[in-house]
Amino acid sequence: MSSYQLFDQSISFPDSAERFFDMQYHAWNAISAASNDFDAWYEKCGNILTVLKGYKEKACELIIQYANRPLFNELASYEIYDLSEDSYDKKCLAFSKSLEALAVIREKYEDILAEQAAEEEYRAERKENLGRVFGGGFGVGGALKGMAAAGAMNAISGVGHDIVNVIGNASSALVAASSKSALYNSADTRTMMREGIKADILNCFNAHMELLNNRITSHIVSVFDADKAEALFENAKKVADKQKHLLIESFKNCPWNEELFEFVFIHYKTERKNIWNISKRFHIDLSKTAEETFAASYTEKARTSEEESQIVKKDILAQMRELGISSSATIKAIELDGLNRILRDYDSVADENRGPIFEAFDNYDADRSNKSEAVYKNGVWELAQKYDVKFSSEEADAILAKYYIESAQNVEAEALKARVKMTAIMEILGISQSFTLDKLENDCLERICNNYQNADEQMCNRIIKYIREFEALQKNKEPFLQKVQAQI
């Protein structure tokens, strides 16, 4: 018997009730996996006739795969050795709801055929296809029995409200389907067939629990009341002076209510560790809720103040350590905001004066991956190698373009200075080609060749000499050499 701490109270459930929850959780997972498998199969079928031909076999496969076979294999762990697979199937395996769903879809399909085809064509297609689709039973150990005793479908709760009624509701909605393609594409068709499989899987679990309880007295017993728990929880949100008491009582009646866990985590900071520990036992993931509470604590004031942000960061990190959480998007945001504050003057400060910025950046308490991201987003080429940041050619060009300012575009001396800076940056970034560098070199070469069309041979040779001596990529020089040579 496990014990759970909540609001200074120790709460425990009988082992039989814990086993009930575990069986219920097993059923939830089985139904979820089978539903996903069925949906993938339905999509692959592509049309309603293929679905109808294969549904019985697929339903049988899923019910056995996700419920019947794993539950039968459990018997040895309970030292139950006197039940053959066939005997077990007769007690715990049924396909009534799957067959019911199939019958409804088949009837609708036949109605569509009768309306859309002549009588002879209708009979021919029916003879050709439907006999193969609907003839015979599932043929699994001769097991084809009705639902278990009245109320059995409600023994395991939380798998979907009124699951037994879904087929009836979907059947009414199918009246609108007027063609075979419409019948196939109708969400109600898929829902009805899926719910039939889910209901039969659920029935397997209930029958299995009944079998175990017949062999082992009170082995699996539910002491829970989900409806009562919901009422208690709703009133807990309204009655402040009795809230803790009502929350405890709600938990006792339904210890898998995710909404209750979230409510306690959000509104009772001192109970976060307790509710977090309990959540692990009942397979509730509170990580999203935890992140939302962390994000809520990172207020606008903290976003604009380094001092306030560090207070929030310290508090979140303390909670993360207590709960065993290794990462947080809010911590990442806090660190990135702090790093970006350090770099906000980067572009407005001359290269030679950026040392203090880089020192503050390096010393800032932040994860290395966040520093790399800040370097990347701010285009800090000086720190690219240190933090293993790679820029694309387009991104590198955007960095280089900052140095090809108006004065460099118009004054040769400034252009040459800019070129030196660009090539140095390119070396650091590990790139050999740049649109911006090409533009700068072409602009310089254009100035060298200014008015070459009116130059005599001597002047052209002098221009060619200048081009060859000019420090630029050969690919950029070549077109200018050719046109000046052509002038000669």
GIZI-V108704 format. One record per pair of residues at least 6 apart in sequence whose C-alpha atoms are under 7 Angstrom apart, sorted by the first residue. I is the first residue (numbers start at 1). J is the second residue. D is the distance in Angstrom with one decimal. If there is no record, write none. Layout:
((I & J & D) (I & J & D))
This chain:
((1 & 12 & 6.7) (1 & 13 & 6.5) (1 & 14 & 6.0) (1 & 15 & 5.3) (2 & 12 & 5.8) (2 & 13 & 7.0) (3 & 10 & 6.1) (3 & 11 & 5.5) (3 & 12 & 4.6) (4 & 10 & 5.5) (4 & 11 & 5.0) (4 & 12 & 6.1) (4 & 278 & 6.6) (5 & 11 & 6.3) (5 & 274 & 6.1) (6 & 271 & 7.0) (6 & 274 & 6.1) (7 & 244 & 7.0) (7 & 271 & 6.9) (16 & 218 & 6.8) (16 & 219 & 5.3) (16 & 220 & 4.6) (16 & 221 & 5.1) (17 & 220 & 6.2) (17 & 221 & 5.2) (17 & 222 & 5.1) (17 & 223 & 6.1) (19 & 220 & 5.7) (20 & 220 & 5.2) (20 & 221 & 6.0) (20 & 222 & 5.9) (24 & 156 & 5.8) (27 & 202 & 6.7) (27 & 205 & 6.7) (28 & 159 & 6.2) (30 & 66 & 5.2) (30 & 67 & 6.6) (31 & 198 & 5.7) (31 & 201 & 6.9) (34 & 62 & 5.9) (34 & 66 & 6.6) (35 & 194 & 6.3) (38 & 194 & 6.8) (42 & 51 & 6.6) (45 & 51 & 5.9) (47 & 181 & 6.7) (47 & 184 & 5.8) (48 & 180 & 6.4) (48 & 181 & 6.9) (48 & 183 & 6.8) (48 & 184 & 4.7) (52 & 133 & 6.1) (53 & 133 & 4.3) (56 & 138 & 6.7) (59 & 98 & 6.8) (59 & 197 & 6.0) (60 & 138 & 6.8) (63 & 197 & 6.7) (63 & 200 & 6.9) (63 & 201 & 5.5) (67 & 201 & 5.8) (67 & 204 & 6.4) (67 & 205 & 6.9) (68 & 93 & 6.6) (68 & 204 & 6.5) (86 & 141 & 5.3) (89 & 141 & 6.5) (89 & 143 & 6.2) (90 & 143 & 5.2) (91 & 207 & 7.0) (92 & 204 & 5.2) (92 & 207 & 5.0) (92 & 208 & 5.9) (93 & 143 & 6.3) (93 & 204 & 5.6) (94 & 143 & 6.2) (94 & 144 & 5.4) (94 & 145 & 5.5) (94 & 146 & 6.7) (94 & 200 & 6.3) (95 & 144 & 6.3) (95 & 200 & 5.7) (96 & 145 & 6.7) (96 & 146 & 5.5) (96 & 147 & 6.6) (97 & 196 & 4.6) (97 & 197 & 6.9) (97 & 199 & 6.3) (97 & 200 & 6.0) (98 & 193 & 6.6) (98 & 196 & 4.2) (98 & 197 & 5.3) (98 & 200 & 6.8) (101 & 167 & 6.6) (101 & 192 & 5.9) (101 & 193 & 5.4) (101 & 196 & 5.8) (102 & 193 & 6.8) (104 & 171 & 6.9) (109 & 180 & 6.8) (112 & 178 & 6.4) (112 & 179 & 6.0) (112 & 180 & 6.9) (113 & 122 & 6.0) (114 & 122 & 5.9) (148 & 203 & 7.0) (152 & 206 & 6.4) (153 & 202 & 6.9) (153 & 203 & 6.3) (155 & 206 & 6.6) (163 & 199 & 6.9) (164 & 199 & 6.8) (166 & 192 & 6.9) (166 & 195 & 6.9) (167 & 192 & 5.1) (167 & 195 & 6.8) (170 & 188 & 5.2) (170 & 192 & 5.9) (173 & 188 & 6.7) (174 & 188 & 6.4) (177 & 183 & 5.2) (183 & 189 & 6.6) (209 & 220 & 6.7) (212 & 219 & 6.8) (213 & 219 & 5.4) (213 & 220 & 6.4) (224 & 253 & 4.6) (224 & 254 & 5.8) (225 & 253 & 5.1) (225 & 254 & 6.4) (226 & 253 & 6.2) (226 & 254 & 5.4) (228 & 253 & 6.9) (229 & 250 & 4.2) (229 & 251 & 6.9) (229 & 253 & 5.1) (229 & 254 & 5.7) (230 & 250 & 6.9) (232 & 246 & 5.7) (232 & 247 & 7.0) (232 & 249 & 7.0) (232 & 250 & 5.3) (233 & 246 & 6.6) (233 & 247 & 5.9) (233 & 250 & 5.6) (233 & 260 & 7.0) (236 & 242 & 6.8) (236 & 243 & 4.5) (236 & 246 & 5.2) (236 & 247 & 6.0) (237 & 243 & 6.7) (256 & 282 & 5.7) (258 & 284 & 6.3) (261 & 275 & 6.5) (262 & 286 & 6.9) (262 & 289 & 6.4) (265 & 271 & 6.7) (265 & 272 & 5.0) (265 & 275 & 6.6) (266 & 293 & 6.5) (273 & 322 & 6.9) (273 & 323 & 6.0) (276 & 323 & 7.0) (279 & 285 & 6.8) (291 & 328 & 6.6) (294 & 316 & 6.4) (294 & 330 & 6.3) (295 & 330 & 5.5) (297 & 312 & 6.8) (298 & 312 & 6.4) (302 & 308 & 4.6) (302 & 309 & 4.5) (303 & 309 & 6.2) (306 & 338 & 6.6) (309 & 334 & 6.6) (313 & 331 & 6.4) (320 & 326 & 6.8) (332 & 370 & 6.8) (335 & 366 & 5.7) (335 & 370 & 6.9) (336 & 370 & 6.1) (336 & 374 & 6.4) (339 & 361 & 6.5) (339 & 374 & 6.6) (340 & 374 & 6.5) (342 & 357 & 6.5) (342 & 361 & 6.4) (343 & 357 & 6.8) (372 & 387 & 5.3) (372 & 389 & 6.2) (375 & 383 & 6.8) (375 & 384 & 6.8) (376 & 389 & 6.3) (379 & 399 & 6.5) (384 & 390 & 6.9) (393 & 434 & 7.0) (397 & 434 & 6.1) (397 & 435 & 6.5) (397 & 436 & 5.9) (400 & 422 & 6.0) (400 & 436 & 6.5) (401 & 436 & 6.1) (403 & 418 & 6.0) (404 & 418 & 6.3) (407 & 414 & 6.4) (408 & 414 & 4.5) (408 & 415 & 4.1) (408 & 418 & 6.6) (409 & 415 & 6.2) (422 & 437 & 7.0) (426 & 432 & 6.6) (438 & 476 & 6.8) (441 & 472 & 6.2) (441 & 476 & 7.0) (442 & 476 & 6.4) (445 & 467 & 6.9) (448 & 463 & 6.8) (449 & 463 & 6.5) (452 & 460 & 6.8) (452 & 484 & 6.8) (453 & 487 & 6.6) (457 & 488 & 5.4) (460 & 484 & 6.2) (460 & 488 & 6.6) (464 & 481 & 6.1) (464 & 484 & 6.9) (467 & 477 & 6.6))
